Amino acid sequence: QVQLVESGGGLVQAGGSLRLSCAASGRTFTIYGMAWFRQAPGKEREFVAAIRWTGGTTSYSNSVKGRFTISSDNAKNTAYLQMNSLKPEDTAVYYCASRSSVLLQYNSWGQGTQVTVSS
């Protein structure tokens, strides 16, 4: 089992930046990849970005590509999401997740961290 704890959320004005962190503990040697998802009020959870733990291959949703950057520090078992040029529509609870194989769903989730972007 992998435990995930997010941090770094908060209130920021449009155009500003935030960096989210996701610290993993437990059976971290089983992690194949980590990802960030978000859920805005009244909307379904949506994929934001993902990173492969070995090699660092990344992927992004079209809505954040060019503005957000996912990275990882494997020595610290931590993933990051650098969010720049934030927009009010980025307001959501952000969750990190991990999976142990590219063939499996993300099965470990953090508790979420609120990001609010004011206009």
C-alpha positions in Angstrom: 0.0 0.0 0.0 1.2 3.5 -0.8 0.1 6.5 1.2 0.0 9.9 -0.5 -0.2 13.4 1.2 -0.6 16.6 -0.9 0.4 20.1 0.2 0.8 23.5 -1.3 -2.7 24.5 -2.2 -4.1 27.9 -1.5 -5.6 31.1 -2.8 -3.9 32.9 -5.7 -4.8 35.7 -8.1 -5.3 34.9 -11.8 -1.9 34.9 -13.6 -0.1 33.7 -10.4 1.7 30.5 -9.6 1.5 27.7 -7.1 3.5 24.5 -6.6 1.8 21.4 -5.2 3.7 18.6 -3.6 2.7 14.9 -3.1 4.8 12.9 -0.7 4.6 9.1 -0.9 5.2 6.7 1.8 4.8 3.0 2.4 5.5 0.6 -0.4 7.0 3.3 -2.6 9.1 0.7 -4.5 5.9 -0.4 -6.2 5.2 2.9 -7.8 5.2 2.9 -11.6 3.8 6.4 -12.1 2.1 9.2 -10.3 -0.5 11.7 -11.5 -2.5 14.8 -10.6 -6.2 15.0 -11.0 -8.6 17.8 -10.1 -12.3 18.1 -9.3 -14.1 21.4 -9.4 -17.5 21.9 -7.7 -20.3 20.2 -9.6 -17.9 18.6 -12.1 -16.3 15.2 -12.6 -12.8 14.5 -11.6 -10.4 15.1 -14.5 -6.9 14.2 -15.4 -4.3 16.9 -15.2 -0.8 15.5 -15.6 1.2 12.2 -15.1 4.8 11.2 -14.8 6.4 7.8 -15.0 8.5 7.2 -11.9 11.4 5.7 -13.9 12.5 7.8 -16.9 10.3 10.8 -16.1 8.1 10.5 -19.1 5.2 13.1 -18.7 1.8 13.7 -20.1 -0.7 16.6 -19.7 -4.2 17.4 -20.4 -4.7 20.0 -23.2 -6.2 22.5 -20.7 -2.9 22.8 -18.7 -0.3 22.0 -21.3 2.3 24.8 -21.5 1.2 26.2 -18.1 1.7 23.3 -15.7 4.8 21.1 -15.2 4.8 17.8 -13.4 8.1 16.5 -11.9 9.4 14.1 -9.3 12.2 13.7 -6.9 12.5 9.9 -6.5 15.0 10.2 -3.7 12.3 12.0 -1.7 9.5 9.9 -3.0 7.7 13.2 -3.9 5.9 14.4 -7.0 5.3 18.1 -7.8 3.0 20.1 -9.9 4.2 23.6 -10.8 1.2 25.6 -11.9 1.9 28.9 -13.7 -0.4 31.4 -15.4 -3.3 30.2 -13.3 -6.8 30.9 -14.4 -10.1 31.0 -12.4 -11.1 27.8 -14.2 -8.2 26.0 -12.6 -10.0 26.3 -9.2 -10.5 22.8 -7.9 -9.5 20.3 -5.3 -6.3 18.7 -6.6 -5.5 15.1 -5.9 -2.4 13.1 -6.5 -2.6 9.4 -7.3 -0.2 6.5 -7.9 -0.3 3.2 -9.7 2.0 0.2 -9.8 1.7 -0.6 -13.5 0.8 1.2 -16.8 -1.9 -1.5 -17.1 -3.6 -0.7 -13.9 -5.8 2.1 -12.7 -4.5 4.6 -10.2 -5.3 2.9 -6.9 -3.7 5.1 -4.2 -5.0 8.6 -3.7 -4.2 11.5 -1.4 -6.8 13.5 0.5 -6.6 16.5 -1.9 -5.6 20.1 -1.6 -7.7 23.1 -2.5 -6.5 25.5 -5.2 -8.6 28.7 -5.6 -7.8 31.2 -8.3 -9.5 34.6 -8.0 -10.2 36.8 -11.0 
